[in-house]
Amino acid sequence: MDENTRLTRLEEKTAFLDQHVTEQDKVILRQSEEIDRLKREIAALAARLEELQSADAPPADQRPPHY
């Protein structure tokens, strides 16, 4: 294998790896954005659940109806 062919193959591999890294960066960015969105959604759902649970709970000093 002559020097020119070797250099060409190395450049092709480098170009492929550069493209691959760029694609991975895009995927990681999308995943990060999705994780952030899901965290916000979970926090909102947790707050809503807490709100619903506290609305349904009887006051601490109220006697149950069967007494």
Residue pairs with C-beta under 8 A, 6 or more apart in sequence:
58 64
